Amino acid sequence: MANANLIGSAQACQTLGVDKSTLSRLVKSGDITPKVKLPGRNGAMLFDPRDVNRLCLDRGAARAK
């Protein structure tokens, strides 16, 4: 997948309805994996929108139970 199709953390947060700290926890727990992590301690994370949408659906299903 080309990087042009990836989305940044802000858009991932908006899609998931979470803040950046929650997205960071989701990455740390392995619930979602960025496709690209830019260099540096605070380097931007880029996500495949399909992974974000899948997680969004999974989280919605978990809340419905």
N, C-alpha and C positions, 0 to 999 in steps of 0.2 A: 504494500500500500504506500502510495506516495505521501510525503509529509503534508502536501497541500490538502489532503482529505482529512487530516487530523484536526482535532479541536483542542483548545487550551483549557486550563483549569477553570477559568471563569465560566465558560460555556458548559463544561461538564457539571459544575456546581449548580448552575441555573437549571439544567435538565433534570438533575437529581433532586433539586430542592434542598440542597445542603449548603453549609458554609465551607470555606476552604479548610478549616481545621478538621471538619468531618471527612472531607475528601482525603486529606492526608492520612487520617486513621484508616479509611477504607483501603488505601494503597498499602499502608503498613501491615494491615491484617490479611492482605492478599485477595480481598474481595474484587479489586480491579487493579490492573497493571498498566502503567503508561507504556505506550509504544516507543516514546522517545523521552529521555530525561536530559535536558540541556546541562552543560557543565556548571559546576559550582554548587556550593551548599544549598543555595536557594534557586537553582536552575529550574526553569519552567518545565512542567510535565505536559506532554501532548498525548491525547487519548484517541483511540479509534471510536468514532461515534456509535458504532454497532455495539461495542463493549459497554459504553455508557448506557445505551438504551436497554441492553440486556439486564444490566444491574438495576436500572430503574424499574423494569418489569418484575424482577426478582424481589426487590424491596417492597413493591406494591403488593405482591402476592403474600409476602410474609406478614405485612400489616393487616391484610384482609383475614388472616386466620385468627 
